[in-house]
């Protein structure tokens, strides 16, 4: 009687696993996190990452425990369980994706590792994977059992990279995840040390699950904190670990999109996410996506617990914030910010009308960056551009107003950027808060979606260590930090309310100018630094020219 067996094609398995790592930062973090987790006792983890854009190569070099021949065999075993995991260390080496991650972005993986005075160097290539008959894929030895005086450690080299390389996304992802590690691991990218960014907590609350919840997620302790200033999206939410230094997810349960939700962060360790009784279903996957699988019972219960706890702290912040805004000084200050808001929105309206008039197929077109414009109502200067994309002329003007019009990007004319503002056609579908808390709502769908409403100017107490203003792009909101030392000093000047108001104007105007440039870059990433410089200077010139009306406040 013939037998039928389930078999697997090893080469295709590697390629399929590699699809989870389609960006350089995802692939790099897969190897960096291994370097941070597998370190000899009493050794501070150190990892050096080099992103070589010209050579299309990435190197990750660490001072970890290293690998001998047996360790390398486990490393190159598909779906093999890590040896430390076998010894009961939770979370580590669960998916065995180290041999695959490099092939999400490149064609070659070289592993050189030293352990106990002997070095092994091996190479796995995409060519060997593609040529595999499915039973196995050969890994080539470059060095085997070479005597070495080097300290324990491993060097990973990914080459033949076909995707766009950039250092900054790699740094940003590493810095975000480092905050979940105990101790002070040292990771550098192209010589730049990655900062371990942990937000300053203005308050912290601790939560424990109910008896019914604990039966699913365990007797865990959740710590929720509120920062003294709004957090960047990458720093919001609760970090979830399964054992020390094993960050597997970040969860905000949707609270970060609500009022005061952008201040919240926290951490929780939940070993039940790795409970074997739920296998083969997993609470998280091999992609390091930082997302929980809500179909998993523990992940679902944990998310519910986290969301309810975040909401408790958020409501506390909302109550405090509304109380602070109710005092008389805040109301008087609101009169000033309202006038600033009117002035800036009027400038934005005129700027928008100007930009909406641009475009067309005529190669002689108006440019919002021309040097000849002298006010928001004047037509922008005209430049002459030949069909090959080279600039035959320059913006009209006296040469003192900026760098002139930059050369356009090759190809057809881009659609002119239109800043958000009142929709003259009466956009439908926008949602506004009748009490004025949310002045911006969606109107339209897809890439041409616009936001109705204008900019909002607000004030808040974020602490003396925070910046003097914050620009929240999604909400189109500028918030001035009243606790900033310069602002507090101006407020304390005797009988000089006018100086205080002028400082508020200056902060709002400067933030607006930078925000306007930011919005233009959002619309057209092809713009360069000279465009930003010109846009900021022109915005400041316009709003200060109209600021005389503010003296009537």
N, C-alpha and C positions, 0 to 999 in steps of 0.2 A: 504494500500500500504506500503510495507516495505521500510525503509530508509537505505541507505548506508552511513556510516560516515568514515572519515579518522581518524584512531586512532594510537597511538604510544605505544611502549613497553618501559616503563621508565627504566627498568634495562638495556636493550640493548642500550638505548640512552646514559646512563652514561658510559657504556663500550666503545661505539663508540667514545664519546668525549674524553675519557681517552687516546685513541690511539694517540692523538696529543701531548702527553707528555710522550715520551718513554725514556727520560733521566732524571737523578736526577736534573741536572741544569735547565732543562725546567720546571719541576714540582716546584722546589724551587722558581724560579723567578715568577711564577704565583702567589704564596702567598706573596712573598716579595713585588711585585709591588702593590698588594692590601694594604699591610701594609703601604707603602709609600704614597699612594694616599688618604687613609681614616684616616686622623689625625685631632684631634681637633685644632681649631685656636690657634695660638701662641705657638704651641708645635712643637719642632724639632723631626722629625721622627727618631726613633731608632729601629733597628731590629737585633735580635740575632739569628743566624742560627747555629745549631749543627748537624754535620754529624757524626753519631755514626756507624762506619764501623762494629764493632763487633756485635752490637745489631741489625744491619740492620734497623736502624731507623733514621729519620730526624725530627728535631724540629725547628719550626719558631716561635719566641716569639717577640711581638711588643708592643709599647706604643700607638697604634692607638686609634680610637674613640670607639672601642668595638662594640659588638652587643647585643641587647636585644632579647626577644622572637620574636618580629615582624621582626627584621633584620635577625634572623636565618631562619625564614620561607622563606624569600626572597632568602637567601643564598642557601637553598636547593630546590629552585624551578627551574626545568629544563627550560632553555631558558628564565628565568625570567629577566626582565629589572631592573637594579640597581636603588634604590630609588634616589640616587644623579643624575643619568642620567635623571630620570623623572623630576627633578627640573631644568634641563637645563645644567648640567655640562657635556661638550662633552667628548666622548671617553670612559668614565668610565663604567665598568660593562656591556659592550655591549653584550657579549656572555654568561656570567654566567657560566664559566667553573671551578669555584673554588671548587665545590663539586666533580668534575670529575678528576682533574689533579693528585690527589694522587694515583688513581687506574691505572695510566699508569705505575707505578713502584712498588706499594705496595698493601696490602690487607686490610688495616685499616686506617681510617681517624678520628682523635679525634679533636674536636674544643672546646676549653675552652675560653670563652670570658666574660669580665667584663665591664659593662656599668652602670654608675650612681649608684654604690654601690651594684649591684647585679650581681652574676656570674651564667652563664649557661654553662654546659658541655654536649656535645652530641657525639655520635659515630656512624659512618656509616662503614659497613664492606662489603667486596667483597662477603662473604657468603650470606649476606642479599640481595645483588643485584642479585646474581645468583638464589636465591630462590624466587624472586619476580614473581608475576603472571602477571606483566606488567602494572597494573593500578597504582601502587605506590611502593615505597621501604621504609620500616620503618627505622627511625632514632631513636636510643636509647638514652634516657636521662640518663646521669650519675648524673648530678646535675641540679636543676631547681630553679631559683630565690633564690639562696643562698646569704644571706647578706655577703658583703665583704668590707673590708677597702682598698682593692687593687685599684690602679689607673686604669683608663680605659686601655684596651688592649686586645689582642687576642693571644692565643697560639695554633698553629697547630702542631699535631703530626702525622707523616706518618710512619707506621710500617709494618712489613712483606714484606720488600723490597726485590725483587728477582733479581734486576739488579746490576751490579758492582758499588760500591760506592767509590767516591774519592772526596776529598775536592777541589782540584785545578780547575777542570772544573767549579765547582759552583762559586768559587771566580772570575774566569776569566769572566764568563758571567755577574755576578753582576757588576763588575768594568766597563765593557764595557757600560752597560746601565745606570749606575749612572751618567755618564757625561752629560746625557740629562736632569737631574733633576735640578730645580732651588733650591737655598739654599744649605744647606750642610747636607743631610740626613746621618745618621750613621748606617752602616750595618757591622756586623762582622760575620765571619764564623769560628767556633771553637776557638773563642777568638782573631782571627786575623782581624783587621780592614781592610775593603775593601777600596782601594784608589779610589778617584774620579779623574780619569785620563783625563785631558783635554790637548791636545797637545799645545805646544807653537806655536803661529802663527807668521811667518816671514812677511807675508803680508795678507791682507784681502780685498776682493772685494764684493760689494753688487749688487745684480741683482733684477730687477722687471720685471714681465711679460709684454708682449705686450697687447694691448687692446683685441685682439682676444683670447689670452691665458687667460687673466684675467676673461673673461666671463665664463671660465670653472673652473679654479683653484682659482679664487678670486684675490683680490688685496693684494698679499702676498709679502714678502721680503725674498729673499734667500741670505744667507751669506756663501761665499766660502773662505776658508783660505788655505794657504800653510804653512806646518810645516817647521821648520829649518832643519829637518833630515827625512829620510824615516820612514814612519809609519808602525807599524805592521798591517797586514791585518785587524785585529779586530777593528782598530781605523780609517780605511779609509772610505771615503764616507760621504754623507750628512745624518744627522739624521733628520727624519721626525716625527713631533709630530702633534697631534690633540688636541689642548688645552694644558695648562701648565702641565708638568710632565707626559705626556701621550705619550711616545715613541712607535710608531707603526711600523716603518720601517727604514732601512738604505739603501741608494741607491747611487751607484757609476756610474751607466749607462755604465759600461765597461771601463771607463776612467782610473781606477786604474791599468789596465794592460798595459797601454802605457807609453812611456818615461815621467818621472817626475810625472806620475799619482799617484805614491805611497806617494806623499807628501800632497795630497789634502784631506780636510775634511770640514765639514760645517754643517749648520742646517737651517731648515725651518719649519714654523708652517702653516698647511693647513687645515682649518676647513671644507672645501668643500669635503674632503675625507669622511666626516660623513654626508653629505647632504642626508636627508631622501627621496628625490625625486628619488634617484637611487635604493632604496630598491625594491626587496630583494637582489639585487646584492651588494656585499660588496667590498670595496677597499682593505681590508686586512682581514685575517681570525683569528680564535680563537687560533691558535697554537703558537702565539708569535714568528713566524718564522722570523720576521723582513723583510718580502718580501711583496711588493705591488702586487695586482692582476691587471696585465696589461690589462686585458679584461675590467676593469672598466674605463669609459671615463676620470674621474678626475685623476686616478692613471696613466693612459697612458700619458695624457697631462703634468702632473707634472714630470714624468720621463724624457720626452723629454726636458722640460725646464731645469731640473737639469743637464742633460747630456751636453746640449749646453753651459751652464754657466761654468761647470767644464772644458770643452774643452778650453774656452777662457783663463782661468787662467793657464791651462796646457801649452798652446802655449806660454804664457808669460814666464813661468819658463823655457821652452825649449830654448827660445831665449837667456835668461840670462845665462843659463848654457853653451850654446855653445860659447857665447862671452867670458865667464870666461876661458874656455879651450883654447882659441885662443892665449893667451898672451905667451910671450917667456919663462917665468918661468915655465908655465905649460908644454910647449913642452920639456923643459930640464928635468923636473920631469918625464915626460912620458918615456924618455929613461931609467930611473932607473926602473920604474914600469914594463916596457916591459921586461927588463932583469930578473926581479923577476918573472914575468909571465912565461917566458921560463923555468926558473929553477924549479918552482913549478909544471908546467905541465909535465916536464920531470920526476920529482919525482912521480907525479900522474900516468904517463904512466907506469913506472916500477912497482909501487905498484899494479896497475891494472893487469899487466901481472902476477905478483906473485899470486894475489888472484884468477885469472882465472884458475890457475893450481890446485886449491884446489877442494875438493868434492869427489864424488865416494861413494861406499857403504862399503869400507874397514873401519872397526872401528879404525884402526891405520891410522890416517889422519893428514895431516899438518894443523897447525893452524896459522893464521896471528898474533895471540896474544902470540905466544910462546916466551920465554925469550932468545932463543939462536941466533936469527937473529942479524947479525951485520951490515947489509947494505941492500939496496933495491934489490940488485941482488942476495943475498944469499938465499938459501932455508930456509924457516921458520923451527923452531924446531918441532920435532915430539913428541906427547904425546900418551900414551897408555890408551885407554878408554875401560872399560868392557861393556858388553851388557846391564847391568842394569843402565848405565849412571853414574857410579862412576869412579873417576879418580884414576888409579893404579900407575901412574907415574907423573912426572912433566917435564916441559920444560927443555931441556938441556941448560946449561949456567952457568955462574959463580955466579948467584944469585944477581948480582948488576944491572941488566937491567930491572927489573920489577917484578910484582907479579906472573909471570908464567902464564900458561894457565888455565882459569877458567873452572869449570865443565861444560860440554855441557848440553843443554836442553834435556829432555827425548824425545824419539821418533826418527824417521829417521833423518839422517844428513840433516841439512838445506842447501838450495842452497847457495853457497858462494856469499857474496856481491861483486859486481863489480862496482867500482867507475866510473862515467862517464868519457869518454875520447875518443880519436880518435877510430873509429870503424875499426878494421883491415879487416873486411869483406866488408867494403864500404857500410854502412847502407844507405838505400834508404829512401827518403821522408823527409830528414832533410832540413830545410830552414835556410840559413845564410844571414846575412846582408853584402853586398859587401863592405860597408864602415866600417865594423868592429864594429858597435854599438851593434849588437846582435850576440854573438859568439855561442849561443847554440840554437838548434832547435830540435823538436821531430823527432825521427826515430823509427818506429815500433809502435805497438799498444798493449794495455792490460797491464798486470802486468809486462811483460818482456820488456816494453818500455825503451829505452836508450836515452841518450842525447848525441849528437855529439858535438865535440868541447871541449875545456878545460876550465880552470878557467880564469877569467878576473880580472886584478888588475887595480883599478882606484882611482882617488883622487877627493875630492870635498870640498866645504866650507859649513860645517853644523853648525857652531857656537861653541863658547867655552864651552857651557853647555852640549854638546852632547858627546857621546863616541868617542874614538879615531879611531875606525874602525867599519864597519858594514858588516855583511855577509848576502847576499841575496841568499838564497838557490835555489829558483826557477831559478834565472838567473846565478847561479854559479859564483857570483861576489863578490869580496872583495873591499870595498871602504874605503880609509883612509881619516879621517877628518883632513884637514890641519889647521883648526881653533882650534884644541885641544891645551890647554896651553902648554903641553910638546912639541908638534910638533912645535908650533910657537916659543917657547924658543930655540929649537935646530936650527931653521932656522935663528934666529937673532944672533947666535954666530958669531963673526967676523972671516972671513977667515977659516971656519971650515965646508966646504961643505961635507967632508967625514963623520963627526959625524952626520950630518943631514941625509945623505943617510943610514947610519947604523941604525938609528932609524926607518926609513921607512922600512928597511929590517925586523927589529925585529917585528914591528907591523904586517907586512904582513905575516911573518912566523908563529907568534903566532895565528893569526886569521885563517890561513890555517890549522894549526894543530887541532884547535878546530873544524873547519868546517869539516875536514876529519872524526873526531870522530862523529860529528853530522850526516854525511852521512852514516856512518856505523850503527848508531842507527836507522836511517830511514829504512835501509835495514833489520836489525835484531833487533826488539825492545826487544828481550830477553837478550841482553847484559846488563852488570851491570856497576857500577861506576869504578870498577877496570879495566875493559876493556877500558873505556874512558881514564883513567889516563895513561895506558900503550900506547894506540894509540897516544895520544898527545905527550908524551915524545919521543916516537920513531920517529914520524914525525919531531919534532924539531931537534932531533939528526941528521937525514938524511939531512935535508935541510941546516942546518948550516955547515955540513961537506962539502957540495958542494958550499958554499957561497963565496969561495975565488975568483971565476971567476967574481963576481960582482965588485971587486976592479978595474977591467979594464974599468968600465963605466966612 
